[in-house]
Amino acid sequence: MISHALAVDLRLDVEATQRRGHAISLSARAARAGYEVVVVLGGDGTVNEALQGIAGSGVRLAIIPGGAANVWARTLGLPNDAVEATSVVLRKLRERDCRSVSLGVANGRYFGFCAGLGFDGAVVRMVEERLLLKRAVRQATFLWCGVLAYLATLRTDVRMSLSVDSIPTDDRLRTVVACNSDPYTFLGRLPARMCPRADLDAGLDLTGLTDTRVTTLARVAYRALTGDRVSRLGRVRGWHDHRSYELRCTAPAALHVDGEYLGETDHLMLASAPDACSVIA
């Protein structure tokens, strides 16, 4: 139905992804072939893959939300319903209404809205290991995996040192999230605002925790879901609108971008890529 609606106004070629990573090659091929727009029907993971193929190419990106959270589509102001979003995308394409936005880069991987190292990455890893559960209970899976990730942190003692724009800081962190936009994610309809000043037209924001005790994590979650006051907590450190961050860990920590688990690393380079993508929004 979505493809038929798009085909009324667009000269459209339709490709279905077959495996993880397939959208990277499909979008890169579209960029090489000179397509003007790549329309992604899918969740945040599929959108993230498409970014890898078209970032910096000038090809416009249009998103039709089809996942569980659809964080970036909602951040860009698109309806969370696929049919409604299709109508909006077609109208904006007719009006040539698009904007150029920055992207984040984590160890060479582009991201649209977030990256997480440590606790957050462990949660995403555990969710990906429980895809059947995720299909059944959707976002509630993240709550359960948050408990499991916390229990796992009790057996580890990873510390992170941080440099901001190549200048070392005195902070010793346990887990961090980087944001290219706000909110960081959604829990149902509730936005989780870990970096409330993050902006698609600015550099990257970073929020780090100096400990991951259950009381700290609970307070951070409550503050993130009820307003923009996370940075006021004593165990939280924050940085706004910087071009780069470098994190070195005492042991490998779990890394994700846009909710996609990338494995473990003990060295993370984060950078802002200004005007890297043109989006229909």
C-alpha positions in Angstrom: 0.0 0.0 0.0 2.8 2.4 0.9 4.7 1.7 -2.3 1.5 2.2 -4.4 0.9 5.6 -2.7 4.5 6.7 -3.4 4.4 5.5 -7.0 1.6 7.9 -7.8 4.0 10.9 -7.4 7.4 9.2 -7.8 9.2 7.2 -10.4 9.9 4.4 -7.9 12.1 1.3 -7.6 11.3 -0.9 -4.7 13.9 -3.1 -2.9 13.3 -5.3 0.1 16.1 -5.8 2.6 17.1 -9.5 3.0 19.5 -9.4 5.9 21.3 -7.2 8.4 23.5 -4.7 6.6 21.6 -5.0 3.3 20.2 -1.5 3.5 23.8 -0.2 3.5 24.6 -1.7 0.1 21.2 -0.8 -1.3 21.4 2.9 -0.3 25.1 3.1 -1.5 24.1 1.6 -4.8 21.2 4.2 -5.1 23.7 7.0 -4.5 26.1 5.7 -7.1 23.3 5.4 -9.6 22.2 9.0 -9.2 18.9 8.5 -7.4 17.5 11.8 -6.0 15.8 10.3 -2.9 16.1 7.1 -0.8 12.8 6.4 1.0 13.2 4.0 3.9 10.2 2.1 5.3 11.5 0.6 8.5 12.7 1.2 12.0 15.7 3.1 13.4 18.1 0.2 12.5 17.2 0.3 8.8 17.4 4.1 8.7 20.8 3.9 10.3 22.0 1.5 7.6 20.7 3.8 4.9 22.7 6.6 6.4 25.9 4.7 5.8 25.3 4.5 2.1 24.1 8.1 1.4 25.8 10.3 4.0 27.7 13.1 2.2 26.4 12.1 -1.2 23.6 14.8 -1.6 20.9 12.1 -1.9 17.9 13.0 0.1 16.5 10.7 2.8 12.8 10.2 3.4 11.6 8.0 6.3 8.4 6.1 6.6 8.4 4.8 10.2 7.9 1.0 10.5 9.7 0.1 13.7 9.0 -0.1 17.4 10.4 3.3 18.5 11.1 5.3 15.2 13.1 7.8 17.2 14.6 9.8 14.4 11.5 10.0 12.3 9.5 11.3 15.3 12.4 13.7 16.2 12.1 15.1 12.6 8.5 15.8 13.2 7.0 12.9 11.1 3.8 11.1 12.3 4.5 7.7 13.9 1.8 6.1 11.7 3.2 4.9 8.4 0.2 5.9 6.3 0.1 9.4 7.7 3.9 9.8 7.4 3.7 8.8 3.7 1.2 11.6 3.1 3.5 14.1 4.8 6.6 12.8 2.9 4.8 13.1 -0.5 3.6 16.6 0.3 7.1 17.7 1.3 8.6 16.1 -1.8 6.2 18.0 -4.0 7.1 21.2 -2.2 10.8 20.4 -2.3 10.8 20.8 1.5 14.0 19.4 2.9 16.7 20.3 5.4 20.4 19.6 5.7 21.3 18.2 9.1 24.5 17.1 10.9 25.2 13.4 11.7 27.2 11.9 14.5 30.1 9.5 13.8 31.1 6.7 16.2 34.3 4.9 15.3 33.6 5.6 11.6 29.9 4.7 11.8 27.3 7.4 11.1 24.4 7.8 13.5 21.3 10.0 13.3 20.3 10.5 16.9 22.4 8.6 19.5 25.3 6.4 20.5 25.9 4.7 23.8 28.9 3.1 25.4 28.7 1.0 28.5 25.4 0.3 30.2 23.3 1.5 27.3 25.2 -0.5 24.8 24.8 -3.6 27.0 21.0 -3.1 27.1 20.9 -2.9 23.3 23.1 -6.1 23.0 20.7 -8.0 25.3 17.7 -6.8 23.4 19.2 -8.1 20.1 19.8 -11.4 21.8 16.0 -11.6 22.5 14.4 -10.7 19.2 11.4 -13.0 19.8 10.7 -11.3 23.1 11.0 -7.9 21.4 8.5 -8.9 18.8 6.1 -10.1 21.5 6.3 -7.2 24.1 8.2 -4.6 22.0 9.6 -1.8 24.1 9.0 -3.6 27.4 12.0 -5.7 26.4 14.3 -2.8 27.0 13.1 -2.5 30.6 13.8 -6.2 31.3 17.2 -6.0 29.5 18.0 -2.9 31.6 17.7 -5.1 34.7 19.9 -7.7 33.1 22.5 -5.1 32.0 22.6 -3.7 35.6 23.2 -7.1 37.0 26.0 -7.6 34.5 27.7 -4.3 35.6 28.0 -5.7 39.1 30.6 -8.1 37.7 32.6 -5.5 35.9 34.6 -2.3 36.8 35.0 -0.4 33.5 36.2 3.2 33.8 36.3 5.7 31.0 38.6 8.7 30.5 37.3 11.5 28.3 38.9 14.1 26.1 36.7 16.9 24.6 37.9 18.5 21.4 41.3 16.9 22.1 41.5 18.4 25.6 41.6 15.8 28.4 39.1 16.2 31.3 39.4 15.0 34.9 36.2 13.0 34.7 36.2 9.3 35.2 33.0 7.9 33.8 31.2 4.5 33.9 28.8 4.9 31.0 28.1 7.6 28.4 25.5 8.6 25.8 26.1 10.9 22.9 23.3 12.7 21.2 23.0 14.3 17.8 19.4 15.3 18.5 16.8 15.4 21.3 15.2 13.1 22.6 17.6 10.3 23.1 14.9 7.7 22.7 11.2 7.1 23.5 9.5 4.9 26.0 6.1 4.6 24.4 5.0 8.2 24.0 7.4 9.5 26.6 10.6 11.1 25.3 13.7 10.2 27.2 15.8 13.4 27.3 19.4 12.5 28.1 20.9 15.5 26.2 18.0 18.0 26.2 20.0 20.7 24.3 21.2 18.5 21.5 20.4 19.9 18.1 20.6 18.7 14.5 22.2 22.0 13.5 24.9 21.9 16.2 27.7 19.6 17.3 27.4 16.6 19.5 26.2 16.5 23.1 27.5 14.0 25.6 26.1 12.9 29.0 28.1 10.6 31.3 27.5 8.9 34.6 30.2 8.6 37.2 28.6 5.5 38.7 26.0 2.9 37.6 24.4 2.1 41.0 20.8 1.2 40.8 19.8 4.4 42.6 21.7 6.6 40.1 20.3 4.8 37.1 16.7 5.1 38.5 17.1 8.8 39.2 18.6 9.4 35.7 15.7 7.5 34.1 13.1 9.4 36.1 14.6 12.7 35.3 15.0 11.9 31.6 11.4 10.8 31.2 9.9 13.7 33.2 11.7 16.7 31.9 15.1 18.1 31.0 16.8 18.0 34.4 19.2 15.1 34.0 22.3 17.3 34.1 21.4 18.6 37.6 22.0 15.2 39.2 25.3 15.0 41.1 26.5 11.8 39.4 25.9 13.2 35.9 28.4 15.1 33.7 27.3 16.9 30.5 28.9 18.6 27.5 27.1 20.6 24.8 27.8 21.3 21.1 31.3 19.9 20.6 33.0 18.6 17.5 34.7 15.6 19.0 35.0 13.4 22.0 37.5 10.6 22.7 36.9 7.9 25.3 39.4 5.3 26.5 38.2 2.4 28.7 40.0 0.2 31.1 38.2 -2.8 29.5 36.1 -3.2 26.4 32.5 -1.9 26.8 29.4 -2.4 24.7 28.7 0.1 21.9 25.6 0.9 20.0 24.5 3.6 17.5 20.8 4.4 16.9 19.9 1.2 18.8 22.1 -1.0 16.7 24.7 -3.1 18.6 28.2 -2.8 17.2 30.2 -4.9 19.6 32.7 -4.0 22.3 35.5 -1.5 22.2 38.0 0.1 24.6 38.5 3.2 22.5 35.7 5.3 21.1 36.1 8.4 18.8 32.9 10.5 18.5 32.7 13.3 15.9 30.1 15.6 14.4 29.7 15.7 10.7 28.0 19.0 9.8 25.4 19.1 6.9 26.1 15.4 6.2 22.6 14.5 5.3 19.6 16.1 3.5 16.3 14.9 5.0 12.7 15.2 4.0 11.2 16.8 7.2 
